Amino acid sequence: MTAGPVRTRPNRLGLRIFVLGVAFALFAELGLFMVPLAALCLAGPVRGRGAIFVAAAATGFSLWWLGEVGHPPAQVVRAATVMVAVVYVALSHLTRLTHVHRALAALGTASLALVGMGAALRRSWTMIHWWVLHDLDFSAQMLVSSFWVAQPAGGERSVEAARSLPAQMERWADQAVPVLADLFPATVAVQGLAGLSLAAVVYLRLGGQMTAGFPGPFAAFRFSEHLGWALVASLGALMLGTDSPFWLWGINGVVFLVVLYAVRGLAVGWFYLTTRRGLHIVTLILLGLSVVFLMPVVLGALVTLGVTDGRLDLRKQWSTTK
């Protein structure tokens, strides 16, 4: 079902979109959100001065971002973003697939296209990986070097304790940078999915229209249970070992799908709290503390809840037993 336009005052609309954009830019490149938003606005024009201003700003930023000079990884991300935006917009106007399935189809199409382009242009993953590793290592070294430790009063022991922080951070960076470089495709895919979702929500607030449905409430987030086979295949590729050429596909597929199932589990928990128990400040505080201090346990519980919901549809059962 297609949602109708939502009337919002231009000044409030601009402020909300600005806040959403800033929040997104804290963990991803803003272009991953702006390019899909511009594509949606160009494919289905919006009305209203505020909406037109936002659409023009998104288009201008997208053109500037795409024209920026960058290393090969940045160019790959920009090419993928354009392909994802085009496929998503086409599916939004030509099919009635849900938002999540349109987004996953767009990400999959872009991935396959990039693999084919890499083979045709003889651009190997090894080169992209080297550049990612180089950029991450440079950023990590800049962060460590920015910690200027003053000479504290209190003797030699205090000086050694103060100087140990940069050393610990450098050891952490040496261990984390190679892992983050290996997970570059999964990281970009998660960021791209978040950018598409945010762009679709903002496009709805701008009064846009599309044949397929807009993203629903977060508590209703779901996807086909058949995606579990992709997780099984990724785990199988992962078990082949690091020497296998499919290991990279496996580790990135596992990470991306684990994030998806964790978000689904979070949506299930949110649905239960809002419809069965109600939200209380004490509950939110306890949940926040558990995420901070028990992150691995919470992540495992969310993934398990998401996988279980894929098989049993917990939210449907809870809705029928009210």
Beta strands, then each sheet from edge to edge (+ up, - down):
end
